[in-house]
Amino acid sequence: MEDNTNTLFFHARLICPTAPIDEGWLLVAGGNIVEYGSGNPPESVQVQAVSRINCKGNALLPGFIDLHTHGALGADFVFGTTDEINEISRYFTAHGVTGFLASTYAASPQEIRNSLDTIKGCMGDEPGARILGVHLEGPWLNPERCGAQDVRKIRTAEPEEALPYLDSGLVRLVSLAPEILQNQWLITACRDRGITVSAGHTNATFAEMQKAVNLGVTQVTHCFNAMSALHHREPGAVGAALTLPEITCELIADNVHVHPAVMALLVNAKTPRGVILITDSISAAGMPDGIYTLEGQQVTCKEGTAKLADGTLAGSALTMDVALRNLVQATGRPLEEVWCCSSLNAARSIHLDQRKGKIAAGFDADLVLLDSNLHVTLTMLGGNVVFVDR
């Protein structure tokens, strides 16, 4: 990892919170964004620069934040070793990711405890993208909407199991089925601890989703997937996600989980501010086509699509840069409108938007440089260049 304590980006198209700066500069020092502006950097800025990066008119924007990834490179965050998790961290930076939540799935209590211990041991020493915390996707789900989750490991929330997870200080996001009465106390417990709750793998009715929002649910997990569908007489979880302003929607933008036309519908309904791009990647990400496992279940990955033997989609092999490109193409909206779907909205979801997720003075210098085709050419993390496309 290069140690660029004072770095000057110039000739950049800065993707800023209000409007882009087509010909801009940005100064990084001490791991933070110090200042930025348009035109040529003033002499007072240039003299501070230890290194200079000519962006050649390419787009400089906040590094991607993936709230929902289970793994990559043949490993996942439930059973992965420290070395494997570090390699995943490094891999993510090549795709513009600077922060992520290590996501678990419906596993046994001991498996979840072991994974939390391993993840905690990695945090702070990652060679690449930072682990910002843990996303517990279950095990408190609805078996009727289990998707690729192991139905045998799905259970209702019991304080003896759940509270130690919440009190570990690691968990920032919990996905659960809010219509199950035994899970509802957990929504309040998470809310009281500042942990975001997402309705996922849920068969909730519209009315049950309204109640869940009143309890503290603010998000839906991979919108449209593994949830009660929209019907004109019973809007279900999808209808609630589309219409309730309190809900932000995760989206797997791989053109497989959700049709591009429906991606556009979602962004039109929620506005870009209401959509969070995720990968839901599994161990198959970054690997060749072949057979992989998810909690002991055989998963076949072919041409970027991961499925169980019965054809059920099993996460993805998606990366965040591809997700952003797909969203731009599906919606017809420019980068300056949808960039927040890849960073700021995620930071806001897990209460890190006071220091991450946008270009602003004093914010962490977590940045990604994209060429005209929205391919990653450079990733900066905390003021250090951690990836350059050679």
C-alpha positions in Angstrom: 0.0 0.0 0.0 1.4 3.4 -1.0 1.6 6.0 1.6 0.4 9.2 -0.1 -0.2 11.5 2.8 -0.6 14.6 0.6 -2.0 13.8 -2.8 -3.4 16.2 -5.4 -5.9 15.0 -8.0 -6.2 17.4 -10.9 -7.9 17.5 -14.3 -10.7 15.5 -12.7 -14.5 15.4 -13.1 -15.5 15.6 -9.5 -18.8 13.9 -8.7 -19.9 16.2 -5.8 -23.1 16.0 -3.7 -24.9 18.9 -5.5 -23.4 19.2 -9.0 -20.3 17.8 -10.7 -17.3 20.0 -11.3 -16.2 19.1 -14.9 -12.6 20.4 -14.5 -11.7 20.1 -10.9 -8.9 19.4 -8.4 -9.0 17.8 -5.0 -6.4 17.7 -2.2 -6.0 14.8 0.2 -3.9 15.0 3.4 -3.8 12.9 6.6 -6.3 10.5 5.1 -9.0 13.1 4.6 -10.3 15.3 1.8 -8.9 18.7 2.7 -10.3 20.9 -0.1 -11.4 20.9 -3.7 -12.3 23.3 -6.4 -12.6 24.0 -10.1 -10.0 25.0 -12.7 -6.3 24.8 -11.9 -5.3 24.2 -8.3 -4.0 27.4 -6.7 -0.3 27.6 -5.9 -1.1 27.4 -2.1 -2.6 23.9 -2.8 0.1 22.8 -5.2 2.9 23.3 -2.8 1.3 20.9 -0.3 1.2 18.0 -2.7 3.7 15.2 -2.2 2.2 13.3 -5.2 0.0 14.4 -8.1 -2.5 12.3 -10.0 -3.6 13.5 -13.4 -7.2 12.2 -13.8 -7.3 13.0 -17.5 -10.9 14.2 -17.3 -12.1 11.0 -15.7 -14.7 10.9 -12.9 -13.5 11.0 -9.3 -16.2 10.0 -6.8 -16.6 8.4 -3.4 -15.4 4.8 -3.0 -18.1 2.2 -3.2 -19.7 0.8 -0.1 -21.2 -2.7 -0.3 -23.6 -3.5 2.6 -24.4 -7.0 1.4 -21.6 -9.3 0.3 -21.1 -12.8 1.6 -17.7 -13.3 0.0 -15.5 -13.9 -3.1 -12.5 -15.8 -4.3 -13.8 -19.2 -3.2 -14.5 -18.1 0.4 -17.2 -16.5 2.5 -17.5 -14.6 5.7 -19.1 -17.5 7.7 -16.4 -20.1 7.2 -13.5 -18.0 5.8 -10.1 -17.7 7.4 -8.3 -14.5 8.2 -6.1 -14.9 5.2 -9.1 -15.6 2.9 -11.0 -12.5 4.2 -7.9 -10.4 3.7 -7.7 -11.6 0.1 -11.3 -10.7 -0.4 -10.6 -7.2 1.0 -7.8 -6.7 -1.5 -9.9 -8.1 -4.4 -12.7 -5.6 -3.6 -10.5 -2.6 -4.1 -9.9 -3.6 -7.8 -13.6 -3.0 -8.2 -13.8 0.4 -6.5 -15.0 -0.8 -3.0 -13.5 1.0 -0.1 -15.8 -0.3 2.6 -18.2 -3.2 3.1 -20.2 -5.2 5.6 -19.2 -8.8 6.0 -22.5 -10.6 5.6 -23.5 -13.8 7.2 -26.4 -16.1 6.4 -28.7 -18.6 8.2 -26.1 -20.6 10.0 -25.9 -22.3 13.4 -25.3 -20.1 16.5 -21.8 -21.5 16.8 -21.0 -20.8 13.2 -22.2 -17.3 13.5 -20.2 -16.8 16.7 -17.1 -18.2 15.1 -17.5 -15.9 12.1 -17.9 -12.8 14.2 -14.7 -13.7 16.1 -12.8 -14.1 12.8 -14.2 -10.9 11.3 -13.3 -8.9 14.4 -9.8 -10.2 14.2 -9.5 -8.9 10.6 -10.9 -5.4 11.2 -8.2 -2.7 11.3 -5.6 -4.9 9.5 -7.3 -5.3 6.1 -4.9 -4.9 3.2 -7.7 -3.5 1.1 -11.3 -2.4 1.5 -12.2 -1.8 5.2 -14.7 -4.1 7.0 -17.2 -1.5 8.3 -19.0 -4.1 10.4 -21.3 -7.1 10.0 -24.6 -7.6 8.3 -26.6 -10.5 9.8 -28.8 -11.8 7.0 -30.9 -13.9 9.2 -31.2 -16.5 10.7 -34.5 -14.8 11.6 -36.2 -15.2 8.2 -39.4 -16.6 6.8 -38.9 -20.2 5.7 -41.5 -19.6 3.0 -39.2 -17.0 1.4 -35.9 -18.7 2.2 -34.4 -18.4 -1.3 -31.0 -20.0 -1.2 -30.8 -19.8 2.6 -30.7 -23.2 4.3 -34.3 -23.6 5.6 -33.1 -25.9 8.3 -31.0 -23.1 9.9 -33.8 -20.5 9.8 -35.3 -19.8 13.3 -37.1 -17.2 15.3 -35.2 -14.6 17.3 -34.4 -15.6 20.9 -32.7 -13.1 23.2 -30.2 -15.6 24.5 -28.8 -16.0 21.0 -29.4 -12.6 19.4 -28.4 -10.1 22.1 -24.7 -11.2 22.3 -24.5 -10.6 18.5 -26.0 -7.1 18.9 -23.9 -6.2 21.9 -20.6 -7.3 20.2 -20.4 -3.8 18.6 -19.8 -5.4 15.2 -23.3 -5.6 13.8 -24.5 -2.6 11.8 -27.3 -4.2 9.8 -29.8 -7.0 10.5 -32.1 -8.6 7.9 -35.1 -10.3 9.3 -38.7 -11.2 8.5 -40.7 -8.6 10.4 -44.1 -10.3 10.0 -43.0 -13.2 12.4 -44.2 -12.1 15.8 -41.2 -13.6 17.6 -38.9 -11.4 15.6 -40.5 -8.1 16.4 -38.8 -7.5 19.7 -35.5 -7.7 17.8 -36.4 -4.7 15.7 -36.7 -2.5 18.8 -33.6 -4.0 20.3 -31.6 -3.1 17.1 -33.2 0.4 16.8 -32.2 1.1 20.4 -28.6 0.2 19.6 -28.4 2.2 16.4 -28.4 -1.0 14.2 -30.3 -0.7 11.0 -33.1 -3.3 10.4 -34.0 -4.5 6.9 -37.0 -6.6 5.9 -35.7 -9.5 4.0 -36.7 -13.0 3.1 -40.2 -11.9 4.1 -43.8 -12.8 3.2 -45.1 -9.7 4.9 -48.3 -8.1 3.8 -48.5 -4.4 3.1 -50.1 -3.8 6.5 -47.4 -5.9 8.2 -44.7 -3.8 6.5 -46.4 -0.6 7.7 -46.3 -2.0 11.3 -42.6 -3.0 10.8 -41.8 0.5 9.7 -43.5 1.9 12.9 -41.3 -0.5 14.9 -38.1 0.7 13.2 -37.6 -1.1 9.9 -36.0 1.3 7.4 -34.8 -0.9 4.6 -35.6 -3.9 2.4 -33.1 -6.6 1.6 -32.5 -7.2 -2.2 -35.7 -5.6 -3.3 -38.0 -7.8 -5.3 -36.1 -10.9 -4.4 -37.3 -13.3 -1.7 -40.2 -11.2 -0.7 -44.0 -11.0 -1.2 -44.7 -9.6 -4.6 -46.7 -6.6 -5.7 -50.4 -7.4 -6.4 -52.9 -4.7 -7.2 -55.1 -5.8 -4.2 -52.3 -6.8 -1.8 -49.2 -4.7 -2.4 -47.1 -6.9 -0.2 -43.5 -6.2 0.8 -42.6 -5.0 -2.7 -45.5 -2.5 -2.8 -44.5 -1.2 0.6 -40.9 -0.8 -0.5 -42.0 1.2 -3.5 -44.4 3.5 -1.7 -43.4 3.9 1.9 -41.0 6.9 2.1 -39.3 5.5 5.2 -37.9 2.5 3.3 -34.6 2.4 1.4 -34.2 -0.4 -1.1 -31.2 -2.6 -1.7 -30.8 -3.6 -5.3 -28.8 -6.4 -6.9 -28.1 -4.8 -10.3 -26.8 -7.8 -12.2 -29.5 -7.9 -14.8 -30.4 -11.4 -13.6 -32.0 -10.9 -10.1 -34.0 -7.8 -11.4 -34.8 -6.9 -15.0 -33.3 -3.6 -16.2 -36.8 -2.2 -16.8 -37.7 -2.9 -13.2 -34.5 -1.3 -12.0 -35.5 1.8 -13.8 -39.0 1.6 -12.2 -37.4 1.3 -8.7 -35.2 4.3 -9.2 -38.1 6.3 -10.6 -40.3 5.4 -7.6 -37.7 5.9 -4.9 -35.4 8.4 -6.6 -31.7 7.6 -6.6 -31.5 8.6 -2.9 -33.8 5.7 -2.0 -31.7 2.9 -3.7 -28.6 1.1 -2.4 -26.6 -1.0 -4.8 -25.4 -4.3 -3.3 -23.7 -7.3 -4.8 -25.0 -10.1 -2.6 -21.8 -11.8 -3.8 -20.9 -15.3 -2.7 -17.7 -17.3 -2.8 -18.1 -17.6 -6.6 -17.3 -13.9 -7.2 -13.9 -13.5 -8.9 -13.7 -17.2 -9.7 -14.2 -19.1 -13.0 -17.4 -20.9 -13.8 -17.8 -24.0 -11.6 -19.3 -25.5 -8.6 -19.1 -23.8 -5.2 -20.9 -24.1 -1.8 -23.2 -22.0 0.3 -23.7 -23.4 3.8 -23.0 -26.9 2.5 -25.4 -26.5 -0.5 -24.0 -27.0 -4.0 -24.0 -23.8 -6.1 -23.3 -23.8 -9.8 -21.9 -20.6 -11.2 -22.2 -20.2 -15.0 -21.7 -17.0 -17.0 -21.9 -14.9 -13.8 -25.1 -16.4 -12.5 -25.1 -18.6 -9.4 -27.9 -21.1 -8.8 -28.8 -24.1 -6.6 -29.5 -27.4 -8.2 -33.2 -26.6 -8.4 -32.6 -23.4 -10.2 -32.9 -21.0 -7.3 -30.7 -18.0 -7.5 -28.0 -18.2 -4.9 -26.5 -14.8 -4.4 -24.3 -13.5 -7.2 -20.8 -13.1 -8.7 -21.5 -9.4 -9.1 -19.0 -6.6 -8.4 -19.9 -3.1 -7.4 -18.4 -1.4 -10.5 -20.5 -3.6 -12.8 -23.6 -2.9 -10.7 -23.1 0.8 -11.1 -22.6 0.4 -14.9 -25.7 -1.7 -15.1 -27.8 0.9 -13.2 -26.6 3.7 -15.4 -27.5 1.7 -18.5 -30.9 0.5 -17.2 -32.1 3.9 -16.0 -30.6 6.1 -18.7 -29.5 8.4 -15.9 -26.0 9.9 -15.8 -23.4 9.1 -13.2 -23.9 12.4 -11.4 -27.5 11.4 -10.6 -27.0 7.8 -9.5 -23.5 7.8 -7.9 -25.1 8.0 -4.4 -26.6 4.5 -4.9 -23.0 3.1 -4.7 -21.8 5.0 -1.7 -23.7 7.8 0.1 -26.9 5.9 0.6 -25.1 2.9 2.1 -23.1 5.2 4.4 -26.3 6.9 5.5 -28.0 3.5 6.1 -25.4 2.4 8.6 -24.9 5.9 10.1 -21.4 6.6 8.7 -22.5 9.5 6.4 -20.8 12.1 8.6 -17.4 10.9 7.4 -17.9 8.6 4.4 -19.9 8.5 1.2 -19.4 11.8 -0.5 -16.8 14.3 -1.6 -16.7 17.0 1.1 -14.0 18.7 3.2 -13.1 16.6 6.3 -14.5 13.4 4.9 -12.4 10.2 4.6 -10.3 10.1 1.4 -12.0 6.9 0.1 -12.2 7.6 -3.6 -12.5 5.8 -6.9 -11.5 7.0 -10.3 -13.7 5.8 -13.2 -12.9 6.1 -16.9 -15.4 7.2 -19.6 -16.8 3.6 -19.6 -17.2 3.6 -15.8 -14.3 1.1 -15.3 -12.1 1.5 -12.2 -8.7 2.9 -12.9 -7.7 3.8 -9.4 -8.9 3.3 -5.8 -7.8 5.3 -2.8 -8.5 4.3 0.7 -7.9 6.6 3.6 -5.6 8.7 1.5 -3.6 5.7 0.3 -3.7 4.4 -3.3 -4.6 0.7 -3.0 -5.3 -0.1 -6.6 -4.2 1.1 -10.0 -5.2 -0.4 -13.2 -1.9 -1.0 -15.0 
